[in-house]
Amino acid sequence: MTGFSNIDFEIAGGTGDDIRDALESDDYELLFHKLGPTAVPDSVVAIQDTAVFVPVLDNDLPSGDVEVIGFSDPANGNATVNANGQIEYTPTSGFLGTDAFDYTIALKSTELTNAEITGGDRYGYSVDVDGDLAVVGAYLDDPNDVTNAGSVSLYRRDGISWQFLTLLTGDAIPQSQFGWSVAVSGDTVVVGAQRDSDNGFHSGAAYVFQDVDGEWTQVRKLAGSDTVNRDLFGRSVDIDRDTIVVGASTADPLGASSGAANVYNRDEGGQDNWGQIKKLTGSTQGAGDRFGQSVAIDNATIVVGAFRNDDQGIDSGAVYVFKRNRFGAENWGELKVITASDASAGDRFGASVAVDGTTVVVGSPQDDTGGVNQLGSVYVLSQNEGGSNNWGQVAKLLATDGNAGDRLGLSVAFDGSRIVAGSPLADGGGDASGRGYLFELTNGSWTQTRVLGSSEVTTADQYGIAVAVDGDVAVIGSWLDNRPSNNSGGAYAFDLQTDTATVTVTVTVNPGSSELPLIEDSPAMMNIASEAALPNVMHENQDADQAVWQARVWARDRVFAQSMETDDENEDERYLDDIADDRLGHAFSASL
């Protein structure tokens, strides 16, 4: 087959490599392309010592859906971005010639909206994303007028837009806080309801929903095998394919509020059942540690945060790593207890955790790095850094614009080469408006590459209270957003793909000026009327041919082109050449 053809495929089940394998053929090659931003190079002319606006977005794609997120410094000028997305370039005083700089664009963020969300719902307190499916919790929503029962909104990405799918609710129990935590993997969503009281006052529960023939259906309600009053089971949840982990941060297995986490497998105890296979506790935990405040799972690794562990000082925090099949088939055995290399009291290391492969990311929101109170930080740890299964630190991430009290790391998310961290008390858009930060792994180093923000974020929104990332998509919650009503909450989706193009700026003399720069690096500037003959402009050590050539270039580009116009571009060119040769010839013949 040659040329291009449209081919329709229907793949039942499977994602990623499964789909690619299913579409392979000796007869054709399929190129998979994800829609993203396209930046198109621009060129403009600027007048000496005068700023020029460069409407770089006018020809970038998709038209109207992209924004400038960064640019390099011009060598001979200064660049800034205005409110309309134009870049303003100001040449260095006295500069004439060609300058250039790069700019980077991304798709604009999308606000994930649900018309049913009203004041006080705290929509956006929890978020997650997997592929094209985003999940947002509103743990104080009042579905069907049931006070603070909570709800979860599902959204599906279609191209570059997001569409509301459905609203999930639990058992309509007042004050159960369904949606305090959320997680999604494939066609399965897990929702924590930490104040559900089926097994005692605020014992907690977790709900499992599955997409069954296009309908999102509750398939299981989970509780720990020994969950009791005030355990807050469902404080944290995560899922990876066929395994769910649920934190119960105030359970009492090793003392009051020492905490626990429970692990469930799909089909354990029967087809489509989710059965408990393990209750996790930490080898060094004690009363008040809040083990299970945060949980994360990736394949055969579970990470549990105990943010009030006191091993390195009161509330310094710790993180526990568990591995599947350690100390027995299908057993989840503890592999490592991690504390920060520079831990101190009150850091709360482990308030948030994420894991992907052999790398763990940990938030420490009350870390006082550099003596800055509660600046917050994010630790990146690798399994074999510093020795086998050592889980040593490879990076400590800070916000480039961080300030005291920002609490970077109160939320973290991690996928491959990208980390998203929330700083909900940062003041970028007003006091405690909040920020989200993107860090990326480039050439072996983790660096901050972008601030994930929105112009809608204002004072006290606490944007960044929850974050999620999967591939090119990030979602950030803003639980105290006041639109449409007080503390109704908000959530925003970002496409993390970017594209870069170059802007070329030619800085020339003012068309109304008779000042002509004759030769680059000339020790003198000479005034010349557009109709006057050119004087001899040779440098002391420059031969005549070189002088004539350079002067001709300057003459054509800087003077003669301003003195005539025709409708024929070729005629313009010949006319300008003739004028330049004639005038330069007369100018040099008198002195050679």
VENTA-V8634 format. One line per field, one symbol per residue. psi: psi as a letter, one per 30 degrees, with the letter a starting at -180 (. if undefined). burial: + if it has 9 or more other ideal C-beta (glycine too) atoms within 8 Angstrom, else -. Layout:
psi = ???
burial = ???
This chain:
psi = klakkkkkkjkjlklbfeeeeffklfflkkjkkkkakjkkklklklkkgklkkjiffegllkkfgllkflllklfhakklklfggkkkkjlkkfkkaklllklkllkllkkjkjffkakgfhkgfkllkjbgkkkkkifglikhgjkgellkkkkkkjcglkkkdlkklbghkkgfhkgekllkjbgkkkkkifgkgegljhellkkkkkjjhfkjkkfkkkllfhkakgfhkgekllkjcgkkkkkifglhehlkhellkkkkkkgjglkgljkkfkkklkfglakgfhkgeklkkjcgkkkkkifgkgeglkgellkkkkkkgkglkgkjkkekkklkfhklkgehkgfkllkjbgkkkkkifgkhkggjkhellkkkkkegjglkhfhlkfljklkfgllkgehkgfkllkjcgkkkkkifglgeglkhellkkkkkjkhgkklkfkkjlkffkakgfhkgfkllkjbgkkkkkifgkgkflkgellkkkkkfkllklkkkkjkllkfglgkjjekkgkflkkkklfglkklkgklegkleeeeeeeeeeeeeffdeffflklfjeeeeeeeeeeeeeeeeeeeffff.
burial = ----------+------+++-++------------++-+--+-+-+++-+-+++-++--+-+---+++--+--+-++-+-++--+++++++---+---+++++++++-++++-+--++-++++++++++---+++++++++++--+-++++++++++--+-+-+--++++--+--+++++++++---++++++++++-++-++++++++++----+-++-++++--++-+++++++++++--++++++++++-+--++++++++++++----+++++-++++--++-++++++++++---++++++++++-++-++++++++++-+----++++-+++++--++-++++++++++---+++++++++++--+-++++++++++++----+++++-++++--++--++++++++++--+++++++++++++-++++++++++----+-+-+++++-+++-++++++++++---++++++++++--+-+++++++++++++++++++++++------++++--+-----+-+---+--++-------+++-+++-+++-++++----------+--+++-+++-++-+++----
